[in-house]
Amino acid sequence: MKQEKIKTPPFTSYQKFAVFILAITQFTVILDFMVMSPLGDILMKSLNLKPTHFGLVVSAYAFSAGTSGLLTAGFADKFDRKKLLLFFYVGFISGTVMCGIVNSYYWLVAARIITGLFGGVIGSISMAIIADLFNIQQRGRVMGFIQMGFGASQILGIPIGLYFANAWGWHAPFLWVAGMAGIIAFTIAVKLKPITKHLAVQHDKSPFEHLKHTIAKKEYRIGFTATALLSVGGFMMMPFGSAFAINNLHVTQEQLPMLFMIAGLATLVIMPLIGKLSDSIDKYKIFVYASIWTMIMVAIYTNLGVTVFGLVAIANVLMMMGVMGRMVPSSALVTSIPEMQDRGAFMSINSSLQQIAGGVAAAFAGTIVVQKTKTSPLEHYDTLGIIIIGISILTVVLMYRVNKMVKRRNQGKKEDLITFQEI
């Protein structure tokens, strides 16, 4: 049977700007988190950390981000989304500056907690803005561009960050990220228009009541669970990615920036294509194909031994294709679950549970992975691969329920698109 092609509305000029500003905002937030992985080997050696300690550095951000998301969920639909975005972005910048000036393990954990309290909410605010400003037939492409921040962080951010770390120490990448974010915050303040139409449809009198009503909805809870499970795999593998590449695959410290750059370049090419396919074909089908591909590549990659750099780069790219190929359609589907008046709260709770699940996963992974000396291979990394494959199967089942729910809601119902002439 021939697949019916869905009509995809074009973007207005202001929509293009909104996509750009949200994408580069996400770029800095993702880079701040992603840079911890390539800095992992440097930090573990510089601060004399064991894998368990480093896992806690990563999970500290996740746990604080999750806590912040729950605390702010009730208020998320009570304010202009632009002002909310600016408030948390400025807090994120402050936390990142702290990461760039601390000199001990405990202060680094404290700085990561502060960064997570603010940075962990930014993604959920951005998702609420996207749901307000773009209809369902546009969101796949929007998510493709937003997720390009992940690829850009690997092509430009992580290699430059590693260069700064090798030249001036591990503090330098954080100060660099904070400097970029400051310029972006100024642009948001000047150019982004207020986003307030959701305020007109608020019914809950108090933030706590709004939070309670949002959590009480069964269809929302299905979306929360699916997103939380999706984050587990990435958080389990990513913190120890550079240590595994260096100590098990024998990638050198000098080759590591190139490895991330190659994977990031592939991501930049793949993400817009995945976004277009998600809008024009079927988001769930794309998600299923990408999930199967991810499971195959995770099984291969986590069982590699000493491997020549070219094959490591190819395997890394192929695995990233699957991982990122799942993120675009799943994000587009999940943003379609909440009603307009619940979007801020839903996205905050969703982001919170995602971060908490990821924090648990990173801490759990730190108890599984063992490194006997600073230069010995990581042990039991393949065990993480088995766990990730099992969780991936569960997410396919849950996203099937999300997909059915979204299709049922949108059937015969016009999407509540906010046109920019009304703003």
HELIX and SHEET records of a PDB file:
HELIX    1   1 SER A   13  MET A   34  1                                  22    
HELIX    2   2 GLY A   40  SER A   46  1                                   7    
HELIX    3   3 PRO A   51  ALA A   73  1                                  23    
HELIX    4   4 ARG A   81  CYS A   99  1                                  19    
HELIX    5   5 TYR A  105  LEU A  133  1                                  29    
HELIX    6   6 ILE A  136  ALA A  152  1                                  17    
HELIX    7   7 SER A  153  GLY A  157  3                                   5    
HELIX    8   8 ILE A  158  TRP A  168  1                                  11    
HELIX    9   9 ALA A  172  LYS A  191  1                                  20    
HELIX   10  10 LYS A  197  VAL A  201  5                                   5    
HELIX   11  11 PRO A  207  ALA A  216  1                                  10    
HELIX   12  12 LYS A  218  MET A  237  1                                  20    
HELIX   13  13 MET A  238  PHE A  240  5                                   3    
HELIX   14  14 GLY A  241  ASN A  247  1                                   7    
HELIX   15  15 LEU A  256  SER A  280  1                                  25    
HELIX   16  16 LYS A  283  TYR A  301  1                                  19    
HELIX   17  17 PHE A  309  VAL A  334  1                                  26    
HELIX   18  18 MET A  340  ASP A  342  5                                   3    
HELIX   19  19 ARG A  343  ILE A  368  1                                  26    
HELIX   20  20 TYR A  381  ASN A  410  1                                  30    
END                                                                             
